[in-house]
């Protein structure tokens, strides 16, 4: 049985992991007979009111918020050892660009959280596949762009331009599909980078990508 690490960035698309993407990932892994463990960094996040879309003055823990999706079964990202897993997955949500990096504020000049960078490099250098969804491909681009990787965030021209500044190649992709860079073992799907996407389309793209990931692992 393949064992996959899943990295979350909180709970809720405006300040954490996008819930539909995260759950789609877990369901697809289960459907493909893979075991998984969930990880998240222990750090504060700036809370956004999901009713109004406006920031609040509240601070919460990324790790504790991720536990909502993980049903409590979540570990600190700093304890993730790639030797114990066959692949890693990063669902999207603004948390990937706010909590796992500061791409939301700095674009291609962003810095990636040290534990995230270490994870991506460790899996890449071990030739183990990496899946990134929605805005999470920016993490892979920032850390691995110099390797000449290819990935997608859909058809958002501005984000694609920033991604290509890292050295990565961006390829357009429909919401219900995915892109595989077989040479570098990077798999990506746009998910809710398409704002008007339907949940079943997001699930379809992620499900296809996860099937590819498990087969490649």
C-alpha positions as CSV (number, residue, x, y, z in Angstrom):
1,X,0.0,0.0,0.0
2,X,1.3,3.4,-1.0
3,X,1.7,5.9,1.9
4,X,1.1,9.6,1.0
5,X,1.8,12.7,3.1
6,X,-0.8,15.5,2.8
7,X,0.2,19.0,3.8
8,X,-2.6,21.4,4.9
9,X,-2.4,25.2,5.6
10,X,-5.4,25.7,7.9
11,X,-9.2,25.4,7.3
12,X,-11.1,27.6,5.0
13,X,-10.1,29.0,1.6
14,X,-9.6,32.6,2.5
15,X,-7.0,32.0,5.3
16,X,-6.2,28.2,5.1
17,X,-6.7,25.1,3.1
18,X,-9.6,25.0,0.6
19,X,-11.9,22.4,2.2
20,X,-13.3,20.9,-1.0
21,X,-9.8,20.4,-2.4
22,X,-8.5,18.9,0.9
23,X,-11.4,16.5,1.2
24,X,-11.3,15.6,-2.5
25,X,-7.6,14.7,-2.0
26,X,-8.4,12.5,1.0
27,X,-11.3,10.8,-0.8
28,X,-9.3,10.2,-3.9
29,X,-6.4,8.7,-2.0
30,X,-8.8,6.4,-0.2
31,X,-10.4,5.4,-3.5
32,X,-7.0,4.5,-4.9
33,X,-6.1,2.3,-2.0
34,X,-3.5,4.6,-0.5
35,X,-2.8,5.3,3.1
36,X,-2.1,8.9,4.2
37,X,-1.0,11.1,7.1
38,X,-1.8,14.7,7.4
39,X,0.7,17.5,8.3
40,X,0.6,21.2,8.9
41,X,3.0,23.8,10.3
42,X,2.7,25.1,13.8
43,X,2.4,28.9,13.2
44,X,-0.2,31.6,13.6
45,X,-2.5,32.7,10.8
46,X,-4.4,35.9,10.3
47,X,-8.1,35.0,10.4
48,X,-10.5,36.1,7.7
49,X,-14.3,36.3,8.3
50,X,-15.6,33.9,5.6
51,X,-19.0,35.6,5.7
52,X,-17.7,39.0,4.8
53,X,-14.4,38.1,3.2
54,X,-12.7,40.7,5.5
55,X,-9.8,40.2,7.8
56,X,-10.3,40.1,11.6
57,X,-7.9,40.9,14.4
58,X,-8.0,37.2,15.5
59,X,-5.0,34.9,15.4
60,X,-5.3,31.1,15.1
61,X,-3.0,28.1,14.8
62,X,-2.5,26.6,11.3
63,X,-1.9,23.2,13.0
64,X,-5.1,23.5,15.1
65,X,-7.2,24.7,12.2
66,X,-5.9,21.9,10.0
67,X,-7.0,19.4,12.7
68,X,-10.6,20.3,11.8
69,X,-10.2,18.8,8.4
70,X,-8.0,16.0,9.6
71,X,-10.5,15.0,12.3
72,X,-7.7,15.6,14.8
73,X,-5.2,13.3,13.2
74,X,-2.6,15.9,12.1
75,X,1.1,16.2,12.8
76,X,3.6,19.0,12.9
77,X,5.1,19.5,9.4
78,X,8.6,19.8,10.9
79,X,8.3,16.1,11.8
80,X,7.5,14.9,8.2
81,X,10.2,12.6,7.0
82,X,10.1,11.8,3.3
83,X,11.7,8.5,3.9
84,X,8.5,7.3,5.4
85,X,6.3,8.2,2.5
86,X,6.0,7.5,-1.2
87,X,4.6,10.9,-2.3
88,X,3.4,14.3,-1.0
89,X,0.3,16.4,-1.8
90,X,-0.4,20.1,-1.2
91,X,-4.1,21.1,-1.6
92,X,-4.7,24.7,-2.3
93,X,-6.5,27.6,-0.6
94,X,-5.1,31.0,0.1
95,X,-3.4,29.4,3.1
96,X,-0.8,28.0,0.7
97,X,0.0,31.5,-0.4
98,X,-0.3,33.1,3.0
99,X,0.7,30.5,5.6
100,X,3.0,28.2,3.7
101,X,4.6,31.1,1.9
102,X,4.0,34.8,1.3
103,X,3.3,34.5,-2.4
104,X,-0.1,36.2,-1.9
105,X,1.9,39.4,-1.0
106,X,5.1,39.1,-3.0
107,X,4.4,36.9,-6.0
108,X,7.6,35.4,-7.5
109,X,9.7,37.2,-4.9
110,X,8.0,35.2,-2.1
111,X,9.7,33.2,0.6
112,X,8.5,29.7,1.3
113,X,8.2,28.5,4.9
114,X,11.4,26.6,5.8
115,X,9.5,23.3,6.7
116,X,7.7,23.5,3.3
117,X,10.9,24.1,1.4
118,X,12.6,21.2,3.2
119,X,9.6,18.9,2.4
120,X,9.5,19.8,-1.3
121,X,13.3,19.4,-1.7
122,X,13.4,16.2,0.2
123,X,10.7,14.5,-1.9
124,X,12.1,15.9,-5.1
125,X,15.7,14.8,-4.4
126,X,14.3,11.3,-3.5
127,X,12.6,11.2,-6.8
128,X,9.2,10.8,-5.1
129,X,6.2,12.5,-6.8
130,X,4.7,15.8,-5.6
131,X,1.1,16.9,-6.3
132,X,0.1,20.5,-5.9
133,X,-3.4,21.9,-6.4
134,X,-5.0,25.4,-7.0
135,X,-2.5,28.0,-5.8
136,X,-0.1,25.5,-4.2
137,X,1.8,25.0,-7.5
138,X,3.4,28.4,-6.6
139,X,5.2,26.6,-3.7
140,X,6.7,24.1,-6.1
141,X,7.6,26.8,-8.6
142,X,9.4,28.9,-6.0
143,X,11.3,26.0,-4.5
144,X,11.9,23.9,-7.7
145,X,11.5,26.4,-10.6
146,X,15.2,26.4,-11.2
147,X,15.0,22.7,-12.0
148,X,12.8,23.6,-15.1
149,X,9.6,22.0,-13.8
150,X,6.3,22.3,-15.6
151,X,3.0,22.8,-13.8
152,X,-0.4,24.5,-14.0
153,X,-2.7,26.9,-12.1
154,X,-5.3,26.8,-14.8
155,X,-5.5,29.9,-17.1
156,X,-4.8,32.8,-14.7
157,X,-2.4,34.8,-16.9
158,X,-1.0,37.0,-14.1
159,X,-0.2,34.2,-11.8
160,X,1.2,32.1,-14.7
161,X,3.5,35.0,-15.5
162,X,4.8,35.2,-11.9
163,X,5.3,31.4,-11.9
164,X,7.5,31.6,-15.1
165,X,9.7,34.2,-13.4
166,X,10.8,31.4,-11.1
167,X,12.1,29.3,-14.0
168,X,9.2,27.0,-14.0
169,X,7.0,26.5,-17.1
170,X,3.3,27.1,-16.9
171,X,0.9,25.1,-19.0
172,X,-2.8,26.0,-19.2
173,X,-5.3,23.3,-18.0
174,X,-9.0,22.9,-17.6
175,X,-10.4,22.7,-14.1
176,X,-11.4,19.0,-14.4
177,X,-8.0,17.9,-15.7
178,X,-4.3,17.9,-14.6
179,X,-0.8,18.3,-15.8
180,X,2.0,15.8,-15.2
181,X,5.7,16.7,-15.5
182,X,6.9,13.1,-15.7
183,X,10.6,14.0,-15.8
184,X,10.4,15.8,-12.5
185,X,7.4,13.9,-11.0
186,X,5.3,17.0,-10.5
187,X,1.5,16.7,-10.8
188,X,-0.8,19.7,-10.7
189,X,-4.5,20.6,-11.1
190,X,-6.1,24.0,-11.1
191,X,-9.1,23.3,-8.9
192,X,-10.6,26.5,-7.5
193,X,-8.2,28.8,-9.4
194,X,-11.3,28.7,-11.5
195,X,-13.6,30.8,-9.2
196,X,-16.8,29.6,-10.9
197,X,-15.8,25.9,-10.8
198,X,-18.4,23.4,-9.6
199,X,-17.4,21.0,-6.8
200,X,-17.7,18.0,-9.0
201,X,-15.3,19.5,-11.5
202,X,-12.7,20.3,-8.7
203,X,-13.1,16.7,-7.5
204,X,-12.7,15.3,-11.0
205,X,-9.4,17.1,-11.6
206,X,-8.0,16.2,-8.2
207,X,-9.2,12.6,-8.5
208,X,-7.4,12.2,-11.9
209,X,-4.3,13.8,-10.5
210,X,-4.3,11.6,-7.3
211,X,-4.8,8.5,-9.4
212,X,-1.7,9.5,-11.4
213,X,0.2,10.3,-8.2
214,X,-0.5,6.9,-6.6
215,X,0.4,5.0,-9.8
216,X,3.7,7.0,-10.0
217,X,4.6,6.6,-6.4
